[in-house]
Amino acid sequence: MAALVCFALWASLSRQSVIEVQVDGKVCYFTEPNFQLRWIHSVEKQWWEEQYQRKNDGLLLTTTYFQAFGAGTPSTEALAPIQKPGYLGYQINEKLPSLNWVVSRLTKGELDYADYRLLIHKWAPDYSEVTITPKAYHLIDRLKKDFCHERSSDGSR
């Protein structure tokens, strides 16, 4: 009985850091601290990638990679310490409390974490807003919500 009470107390008090993703009324989460957003830039028609880390006080945009250089491209930041073939990368290190991202099928927006690629542009209608927020879930919260890769029925991996 004491073990059950201890477990119940632990489950109600312990919290796990997660990234929560909300899009078109759907909510899911993942526990990995690092993720990447990818999309095809609307003007250059080339891939653009942003890499993020979950921090206690928000998200940290660490690096940006892109295949083509055009308007709005960062150019005053230091080059990323790791360069990817076919891309130019910059070190950004900008803190954000959360991230709002509008995705359309034309830009093929996706969210990548661990070994999962979520094709967000197939989850929701065009121009839906995606909100990505670092949170801390209690065990009961985790049981009520799905991992993002478990919700995927869009060909994501």
TAKAZI-V946879 format. One record per backbone hydrogen bond with DSSP energy under -1.0 kcal/mol. CO is the residue of the C=O (numbers start at 1). NH is the residue of the N-H. If there is no record, write none. Layout:
((CO	NH) (CO	NH))
This chain:
((1	5) (2	6) (3	7) (4	8) (5	9) (6	10) (7	11) (8	12) (9	13) (10	14) (16	137) (18	135) (19	30) (20	133) (21	28) (22	131) (23	26) (26	23) (28	21) (29	148) (30	19) (33	54) (35	52) (36	112) (37	50) (38	110) (39	48) (41	45) (46	41) (47	67) (48	39) (49	65) (50	37) (51	62) (52	35) (53	60) (55	58) (58	55) (59	96) (60	53) (61	94) (62	92) (63	51) (64	90) (65	49) (66	88) (70	73) (78	91) (84	87) (88	66) (89	80) (90	64) (94	61) (96	59) (99	132) (101	130) (103	127) (107	40) (109	121) (110	38) (111	118) (112	36) (113	116) (116	113) (117	157) (118	111) (118	120) (119	122) (120	123) (120	124) (125	128) (128	103) (130	101) (131	22) (132	99) (133	20) (135	18) (137	16) (138	142) (139	143) (140	144) (146	29) (147	151))
